[in-house]
Structures are given as C-alpha cells and as structure tokens.
Amino acid sequence: MKRPIVGIIGNAYYIDGDYPVQASGVSNIEAISAVSNAIPVVIPSLHKVSEIHELVDRLDGFVFTGGRPNVHPEEYGEEETEAHGTFDRSRDALVLPLIRECVELAVPVLGICRGFQEFNVAYGGSLYPEIRDLPGRMNHRMPPDGTQDEKFAHRHDVIIEAGSIFERVFDSNVVLTNSLHGQGIKAAGARIIVEGHAPDGTPEALSVKDAKNFALAVQWHPEWQADQDPVSNQLFTAFGKALRGGF
C-alpha cells in the first residue's frame, strides 16, 4: 500500500542575507516520515492562489509549519508595527485560502506555531504581536542561548478541555510541551475552537468547528524529536491515521 504524501509548507529564507531560498526544518520532515509514516514533500510558499486546487488534489494532507516570519497584521485588519517582526507575504497569500480549502474538502491539516496562528487568521481571528508584553503572561519565546535540546526543552503544561478532540488524541487533560513563540491568539476566528491553554491563559491548541477530518493546530513545536516525545508521537500518529481515513 502506497504511503500518503504530505505537503510541508516552506518559508522564505535568505543565505548570506540576500540569496533567497525556500526551506523547512528537518524535524518537520522527520516527524511526518517516521511517526506519521507518510512521504514528506516541501511546498514552497511561492505558489499562486490559482494553484491551490491542484495542490489539494494531488496531496493527501498538509502541515503548516512554524517559521521566523509572522502573519502580516493586514490579514487581520491591523497596522504593521515593529513588534510584529518580519513577514512572508507570499506565504500569507498561499496558506490562508489553502487552509480553508483543505478543511472544506476534508483534507487532513496540522498547524504548528505560525501554522496555529494561520489557522486562526484564516477564519477571521486576530493575533497579539508579543505575548510576553501582556499583563500576567509568561515569556513564551525561545530561550536566546543554549543548545538545540535546551531551546526545545519542555517549558510548561497545556491544559486540555474535557471532551475535546485533543483529549481524545492525547488521552489526557494535561500535556507537557516546549514553547518557542512570540505571538499568540488575540480574538479567536469564527470557526476556531480553542481546546488547550497554557497556565497563563494563552491559547495553545485549537480545532476547526465542523471540520470533516483532522483540522488541528498547536502553538508549540511537536516536531522536535517527535519519535521520542510521547505527546508529539501521539499527535503525529493521529495525523497519520487521518491521512489514511482512520481518524
């Protein structure tokens, strides 16, 4: 039996400051291959909107990854500020309609970090530019120093809503995760159901209301050592089942 093919959305990246490339973290590729048991294909964020139907028709699922560029605030009706960071407008143009198209056609989709935020914006939600500046919130950003293992180490619990899809995925109401994001959900989109929060109230897990297949996103980075971390393994295993119609 052929393995499903999963599109992993890439990001604009520059070598030596001015040579443009499209890239995805190796951890995303390894998680899809090793845990979801699917064939990963990196999709450049340069496709035209007119090509979305072809992408959805040819691939079995999509992962909307994290990335240093943020969703441009214009996409949710706000003005750009320095706090919003850098942007990848070509990715914005591709992924927001692609998420909606996949959900409507029951194509499994998984959002990670920036992907989590893209799910929210795709359905009319908004974002805070900097979570750590909000009263009572912790610093969710990646530690500036240390090894990769230290930067991706577990940082806080995520409290999962009882009766939610994520409770079924994790078979638990509390999971331990890493934390490497600056932005976060401000107002949830019309079809966004927040199913998990950090202890400080920051949304960390969401589903899309009335989705006919796997349409989940998390604010943390489960792709890091997904074959070893039990929570990450459960998430990518569930995604793999959805690719085969078993979720």
C-alpha atoms as a printed R data frame, in Angstrom:
    type eleno elety resid chain resno       x      y      z
1   ATOM     1    CA   MET     A     1   0.000  0.000  0.000
2   ATOM     2    CA   LYS     A     2   1.377  3.397 -1.002
3   ATOM     3    CA   ARG     A     3   2.169  5.814  1.777
4   ATOM     4    CA   PRO     A     4   0.289  9.148  1.847
5   ATOM     5    CA   ILE     A     5   2.104 12.229  0.553
6   ATOM     6    CA   VAL     A     6   2.125 15.266  2.835
7   ATOM     7    CA   GLY     A     7   2.906 18.820  1.775
8   ATOM     8    CA   ILE     A     8   5.032 20.709  4.305
9   ATOM     9    CA   ILE     A     9   4.735 24.440  3.765
10  ATOM    10    CA   GLY     A    10   8.123 26.128  3.426
11  ATOM    11    CA   ASN     A    11   9.300 29.579  4.402
12  ATOM    12    CA   ALA     A    12  11.265 32.290  2.663
13  ATOM    13    CA   TYR     A    13  14.842 32.275  3.882
14  ATOM    14    CA   TYR     A    14  17.975 34.172  2.871
15  ATOM    15    CA   ILE     A    15  21.506 32.805  2.688
16  ATOM    16    CA   ASP     A    16  24.215 35.403  3.320
17  ATOM    17    CA   GLY     A    17  21.471 37.980  3.700
18  ATOM    18    CA   ASP     A    18  20.429 38.277  0.052
19  ATOM    19    CA   TYR     A    19  20.189 34.861 -1.656
20  ATOM    20    CA   PRO     A    20  16.545 33.711 -1.467
21  ATOM    21    CA   VAL     A    21  15.676 30.066 -0.767
22  ATOM    22    CA   GLN     A    22  12.635 28.116  0.421
23  ATOM    23    CA   ALA     A    23  13.195 25.938  3.462
24  ATOM    24    CA   SER     A    24  11.604 23.729  6.109
25  ATOM    25    CA   GLY     A    25  13.078 22.409  9.324
26  ATOM    26    CA   VAL     A    26  14.368 18.851  9.120
27  ATOM    27    CA   SER     A    27  12.371 17.972 12.242
28  ATOM    28    CA   ASN     A    28   9.114 18.547 10.345
29  ATOM    29    CA   ILE     A    29  10.251 16.187  7.597
30  ATOM    30    CA   GLU     A    30  11.411 13.516 10.046
31  ATOM    31    CA   ALA     A    31   8.190 13.662 12.089
32  ATOM    32    CA   ILE     A    32   5.998 13.107  9.037
33  ATOM    33    CA   SER     A    33   8.214 10.334  7.719
34  ATOM    34    CA   ALA     A    34   8.980  8.467 10.941
35  ATOM    35    CA   VAL     A    35   5.845  8.977 13.035
36  ATOM    36    CA   SER     A    36   3.017  9.705 10.584
37  ATOM    37    CA   ASN     A    37   4.553  7.132  8.199
38  ATOM    38    CA   ALA     A    38   3.989  9.382  5.180
39  ATOM    39    CA   ILE     A    39   6.137 10.830  2.419
40  ATOM    40    CA   PRO     A    40   7.030 14.483  3.158
41  ATOM    41    CA   VAL     A    41   7.261 16.995  0.305
42  ATOM    42    CA   VAL     A    42   8.310 20.588  0.967
43  ATOM    43    CA   ILE     A    43   5.905 23.021 -0.708
44  ATOM    44    CA   PRO     A    44   7.396 26.452 -1.452
45  ATOM    45    CA   SER     A    45   5.314 29.373 -0.243
46  ATOM    46    CA   LEU     A    46   5.509 30.870 -3.730
47  ATOM    47    CA   HIS     A    47   2.541 29.131 -5.318
48  ATOM    48    CA   LYS     A    48  -0.215 31.253 -6.793
49  ATOM    49    CA   VAL     A    49  -3.693 31.090 -5.275
50  ATOM    50    CA   SER     A    50  -4.893 29.676 -8.584
51  ATOM    51    CA   GLU     A    51  -2.709 26.604 -7.938
52  ATOM    52    CA   ILE     A    52  -4.349 25.707 -4.628
53  ATOM    53    CA   HIS     A    53  -6.855 23.331 -6.231
54  ATOM    54    CA   GLU     A    54  -4.018 21.403 -7.887
55  ATOM    55    CA   LEU     A    55  -2.086 21.125 -4.630
56  ATOM    56    CA   VAL     A    56  -5.115 19.863 -2.713
57  ATOM    57    CA   ASP     A    57  -5.981 17.425 -5.474
58  ATOM    58    CA   ARG     A    58  -2.505 15.885 -5.625
59  ATOM    59    CA   LEU     A    59  -1.544 15.667 -1.950
60  ATOM    60    CA   ASP     A    60  -3.082 13.717  0.919
61  ATOM    61    CA   GLY     A    61  -2.508 16.253  3.690
62  ATOM    62    CA   PHE     A    62  -0.624 19.376  4.704
63  ATOM    63    CA   VAL     A    63   1.479 20.601  7.609
64  ATOM    64    CA   PHE     A    64   1.592 24.353  8.196
65  ATOM    65    CA   THR     A    65   4.888 24.769  9.993
66  ATOM    66    CA   GLY     A    66   6.461 27.335 12.241
67  ATOM    67    CA   GLY     A    67   8.772 29.977 10.828
68  ATOM    68    CA   ARG     A    68  10.500 33.186 11.797
69  ATOM    69    CA   PRO     A    69   8.281 35.444  9.616
70  ATOM    70    CA   ASN     A    70   4.873 36.272 11.111
71  ATOM    71    CA   VAL     A    71   1.454 36.630  9.514
72  ATOM    72    CA   HIS     A    72   1.158 40.227  8.340
73  ATOM    73    CA   PRO     A    73  -1.306 42.156 10.564
74  ATOM    74    CA   GLU     A    74  -3.031 43.492  7.464
75  ATOM    75    CA   GLU     A    75  -4.507 39.986  7.126
76  ATOM    76    CA   TYR     A    76  -6.497 40.567 10.315
77  ATOM    77    CA   GLY     A    77  -7.235 44.269  9.903
78  ATOM    78    CA   GLU     A    78  -4.419 45.846 11.914
79  ATOM    79    CA   GLU     A    79  -1.487 48.067 11.033
80  ATOM    80    CA   GLU     A    80   2.103 46.873 10.946
81  ATOM    81    CA   THR     A    81   4.332 47.816 13.888
82  ATOM    82    CA   GLU     A    82   7.910 46.963 14.809
83  ATOM    83    CA   ALA     A    83   6.578 44.487 17.370
84  ATOM    84    CA   HIS     A    84   5.029 42.399 14.574
85  ATOM    85    CA   GLY     A    85   8.502 41.356 13.360
86  ATOM    86    CA   THR     A    86   9.290 40.158  9.856
87  ATOM    87    CA   PHE     A    87   6.845 38.833  7.248
88  ATOM    88    CA   ASP     A    88   6.451 36.418  4.354
89  ATOM    89    CA   ARG     A    89   3.572 37.849  2.325
90  ATOM    90    CA   SER     A    90   3.795 35.115 -0.317
91  ATOM    91    CA   ARG     A    91   3.163 32.522  2.385
92  ATOM    92    CA   ASP     A    92   0.215 34.546  3.712
93  ATOM    93    CA   ALA     A    93  -1.293 34.618  0.229
94  ATOM    94    CA   LEU     A    94  -0.950 30.848 -0.158
95  ATOM    95    CA   VAL     A    95  -1.750 29.342  3.206
96  ATOM    96    CA   LEU     A    96  -4.809 31.261  4.378
97  ATOM    97    CA   PRO     A    97  -7.030 30.155  1.470
98  ATOM    98    CA   LEU     A    98  -5.275 26.754  1.386
99  ATOM    99    CA   ILE     A    99  -6.285 26.023  4.976
100 ATOM   100    CA   ARG     A   100  -9.918 26.837  4.221
101 ATOM   101    CA   GLU     A   101  -9.864 24.760  1.026
102 ATOM   102    CA   CYS     A   102  -8.426 21.724  2.827
103 ATOM   103    CA   VAL     A   103 -10.951 21.922  5.641
104 ATOM   104    CA   GLU     A   104 -13.883 22.155  3.236
105 ATOM   105    CA   LEU     A   105 -12.616 19.185  1.196
106 ATOM   106    CA   ALA     A   106 -11.801 17.092  4.294
107 ATOM   107    CA   VAL     A   107  -8.059 17.000  3.585
108 ATOM   108    CA   PRO     A   108  -6.156 16.478  6.878
109 ATOM   109    CA   VAL     A   109  -4.224 19.544  8.062
110 ATOM   110    CA   LEU     A   110  -1.922 20.142 11.013
111 ATOM   111    CA   GLY     A   111  -0.780 23.595 12.124
112 ATOM   112    CA   ILE     A   112   2.388 24.221 14.136
113 ATOM   113    CA   CYS     A   113   3.304 27.537 15.820
114 ATOM   114    CA   ARG     A   114   2.969 30.043 12.946
115 ATOM   115    CA   GLY     A   115   0.636 27.465 11.397
116 ATOM   116    CA   PHE     A   116  -1.506 27.641 14.549
117 ATOM   117    CA   GLN     A   117  -1.748 31.393 14.103
118 ATOM   118    CA   GLU     A   118  -2.526 30.970 10.388
119 ATOM   119    CA   PHE     A   119  -5.494 28.732 11.211
120 ATOM   120    CA   ASN     A   120  -6.878 31.485 13.425
121 ATOM   121    CA   VAL     A   121  -6.352 34.282 10.890
122 ATOM   122    CA   ALA     A   122  -7.777 32.116  8.082
123 ATOM   123    CA   TYR     A   123 -11.111 32.146  9.928
124 ATOM   124    CA   GLY     A   124 -11.155 35.830 10.810
125 ATOM   125    CA   GLY     A   125  -9.228 35.812 14.083
126 ATOM   126    CA   SER     A   126  -6.522 38.229 15.219
127 ATOM   127    CA   LEU     A   127  -3.129 37.993 16.935
128 ATOM   128    CA   TYR     A   128  -1.180 39.703 19.680
129 ATOM   129    CA   PRO     A   129   2.240 40.790 18.362
130 ATOM   130    CA   GLU     A   130   4.031 39.977 21.620
131 ATOM   131    CA   ILE     A   131   2.517 37.708 24.286
132 ATOM   132    CA   ARG     A   132   5.183 38.466 26.925
133 ATOM   133    CA   ASP     A   133   4.137 42.133 26.995
134 ATOM   134    CA   LEU     A   134   0.634 41.284 28.216
135 ATOM   135    CA   PRO     A   135  -0.116 41.535 31.971
136 ATOM   136    CA   GLY     A   136   0.083 38.176 33.700
137 ATOM   137    CA   ARG     A   137   1.576 36.307 30.739
138 ATOM   138    CA   MET     A   138   4.822 34.381 30.775
139 ATOM   139    CA   ASN     A   139   7.583 34.704 28.198
140 ATOM   140    CA   HIS     A   140   6.752 32.057 25.581
141 ATOM   141    CA   ARG     A   141   9.711 32.881 23.345
142 ATOM   142    CA   MET     A   142  12.578 30.512 22.589
143 ATOM   143    CA   PRO     A   143  15.463 30.947 25.047
144 ATOM   144    CA   PRO     A   144  18.145 33.063 23.311
145 ATOM   145    CA   ASP     A   145  21.019 30.866 24.468
146 ATOM   146    CA   GLY     A   146  21.762 27.188 24.903
147 ATOM   147    CA   THR     A   147  21.849 24.046 22.795
148 ATOM   148    CA   GLN     A   148  19.014 22.995 20.490
149 ATOM   149    CA   ASP     A   149  17.908 20.472 23.103
150 ATOM   150    CA   GLU     A   150  17.793 23.222 25.717
151 ATOM   151    CA   LYS     A   151  15.863 25.598 23.443
152 ATOM   152    CA   PHE     A   152  13.294 22.931 22.577
153 ATOM   153    CA   ALA     A   153  13.052 21.579 26.128
154 ATOM   154    CA   HIS     A   154   9.684 21.275 27.880
155 ATOM   155    CA   ARG     A   155   8.630 24.622 29.352
156 ATOM   156    CA   HIS     A   156   5.045 24.408 30.582
157 ATOM   157    CA   ASP     A   157   1.878 22.349 30.762
158 ATOM   158    CA   VAL     A   158  -1.023 22.733 28.363
159 ATOM   159    CA   ILE     A   159  -4.421 22.195 29.956
160 ATOM   160    CA   ILE     A   160  -6.739 20.371 27.532
161 ATOM   161    CA   GLU     A   161 -10.506 20.949 27.551
162 ATOM   162    CA   ALA     A   162 -12.598 17.999 28.708
163 ATOM   163    CA   GLY     A   163 -14.479 16.314 25.880
164 ATOM   164    CA   SER     A   164 -12.311 17.948 23.209
165 ATOM   165    CA   ILE     A   165 -10.695 16.377 20.169
166 ATOM   166    CA   PHE     A   166  -7.279 16.893 21.746
167 ATOM   167    CA   GLU     A   167  -8.367 14.976 24.832
168 ATOM   168    CA   ARG     A   168  -9.077 12.052 22.512
169 ATOM   169    CA   VAL     A   169  -5.713 12.459 20.753
170 ATOM   170    CA   PHE     A   170  -3.673 12.653 23.976
171 ATOM   171    CA   ASP     A   171  -5.956 10.623 26.276
172 ATOM   172    CA   SER     A   172  -5.191 13.247 28.905
173 ATOM   173    CA   ASN     A   173  -6.238 16.704 30.083
174 ATOM   174    CA   VAL     A   174  -2.700 17.934 30.741
175 ATOM   175    CA   VAL     A   175   0.328 17.622 28.456
176 ATOM   176    CA   LEU     A   176   3.862 18.983 28.821
177 ATOM   177    CA   THR     A   177   5.238 20.973 25.882
178 ATOM   178    CA   ASN     A   178   8.016 23.244 24.700
179 ATOM   179    CA   SER     A   179   7.438 26.940 23.956
180 ATOM   180    CA   LEU     A   180   9.090 28.975 21.180
181 ATOM   181    CA   HIS     A   181   6.650 31.664 20.063
182 ATOM   182    CA   GLY     A   182   6.285 35.400 20.477
183 ATOM   183    CA   GLN     A   183   2.798 35.949 19.068
184 ATOM   184    CA   GLY     A   184  -0.496 34.350 20.001
185 ATOM   185    CA   ILE     A   185  -4.244 34.417 19.561
186 ATOM   186    CA   LYS     A   186  -5.974 37.670 20.475
187 ATOM   187    CA   ALA     A   187  -9.513 37.011 19.237
188 ATOM   188    CA   ALA     A   188 -10.447 33.544 18.033
189 ATOM   189    CA   GLY     A   189 -11.736 33.186 14.480
190 ATOM   190    CA   ALA     A   190 -15.369 32.345 13.776
191 ATOM   191    CA   ARG     A   191 -14.774 28.595 13.387
192 ATOM   192    CA   ILE     A   192 -11.856 28.285 15.781
193 ATOM   193    CA   ILE     A   193 -12.369 26.258 18.943
194 ATOM   194    CA   VAL     A   194  -9.596 26.747 21.484
195 ATOM   195    CA   GLU     A   195  -9.144 23.359 23.142
196 ATOM   196    CA   GLY     A   196  -5.996 23.935 25.194
197 ATOM   197    CA   HIS     A   197  -4.365 26.744 27.183
198 ATOM   198    CA   ALA     A   198  -1.046 27.400 28.890
199 ATOM   199    CA   PRO     A   199  -1.261 28.046 32.647
200 ATOM   200    CA   ASP     A   200  -1.227 31.810 31.939
201 ATOM   201    CA   GLY     A   201  -4.296 31.534 29.691
202 ATOM   202    CA   THR     A   202  -2.504 31.674 26.340
203 ATOM   203    CA   PRO     A   203  -4.296 29.525 23.714
204 ATOM   204    CA   GLU     A   204  -2.127 26.537 22.771
205 ATOM   205    CA   ALA     A   205  -4.361 24.038 20.925
206 ATOM   206    CA   LEU     A   206  -7.243 24.556 18.517
207 ATOM   207    CA   SER     A   207  -9.607 22.728 16.213
208 ATOM   208    CA   VAL     A   208 -11.805 23.946 13.367
209 ATOM   209    CA   LYS     A   209 -15.522 23.741 14.073
210 ATOM   210    CA   ASP     A   210 -17.455 21.291 11.883
211 ATOM   211    CA   ALA     A   211 -14.312 20.077 10.093
212 ATOM   212    CA   LYS     A   212 -14.961 16.718  8.429
213 ATOM   213    CA   ASN     A   213 -11.432 15.441  9.010
214 ATOM   214    CA   PHE     A   214  -8.308 16.194 11.041
215 ATOM   215    CA   ALA     A   215  -8.027 20.013 11.311
216 ATOM   216    CA   LEU     A   216  -5.929 20.670 14.409
217 ATOM   217    CA   ALA     A   217  -3.164 23.093 15.314
218 ATOM   218    CA   VAL     A   218  -0.843 23.635 18.268
219 ATOM   219    CA   GLN     A   219   1.147 26.678 19.349
220 ATOM   220    CA   TRP     A   220   4.173 24.649 20.459
221 ATOM   221    CA   HIS     A   221   6.665 22.661 18.330
222 ATOM   222    CA   PRO     A   222   5.740 18.947 18.471
223 ATOM   223    CA   GLU     A   223   8.003 18.103 15.528
224 ATOM   224    CA   TRP     A   224  11.107 18.293 17.715
225 ATOM   225    CA   GLN     A   225  12.153 14.685 18.477
226 ATOM   226    CA   ALA     A   226   8.615 13.550 17.677
227 ATOM   227    CA   ASP     A   227   9.670  9.911 17.622
228 ATOM   228    CA   GLN     A   228  10.797 10.182 21.262
229 ATOM   229    CA   ASP     A   229   8.423 12.635 22.917
230 ATOM   230    CA   PRO     A   230   5.167 10.848 23.875
231 ATOM   231    CA   VAL     A   231   2.892 13.877 23.335
232 ATOM   232    CA   SER     A   232   4.412 14.658 19.936
233 ATOM   233    CA   ASN     A   233   4.215 10.994 18.981
234 ATOM   234    CA   GLN     A   234   0.505 10.854 19.774
235 ATOM   235    CA   LEU     A   235  -0.192 13.950 17.672
236 ATOM   236    CA   PHE     A   236   1.725 12.834 14.579
237 ATOM   237    CA   THR     A   237   0.361  9.299 14.922
238 ATOM   238    CA   ALA     A   238  -3.183 10.681 14.926
239 ATOM   239    CA   PHE     A   239  -2.349 12.774 11.866
240 ATOM   240    CA   GLY     A   240  -1.013  9.648 10.151
241 ATOM   241    CA   LYS     A   241  -4.275  7.824 10.882
242 ATOM   242    CA   ALA     A   242  -6.247 10.746  9.441
243 ATOM   243    CA   LEU     A   243  -4.212 10.572  6.226
244 ATOM   244    CA   ARG     A   244  -5.478  7.007  5.873
245 ATOM   245    CA   GLY     A   245  -9.088  7.839  6.721
246 ATOM   246    CA   GLY     A   246  -8.907  6.418 10.222
247 ATOM   247    CA   PHE     A   247  -9.118  9.459 12.478
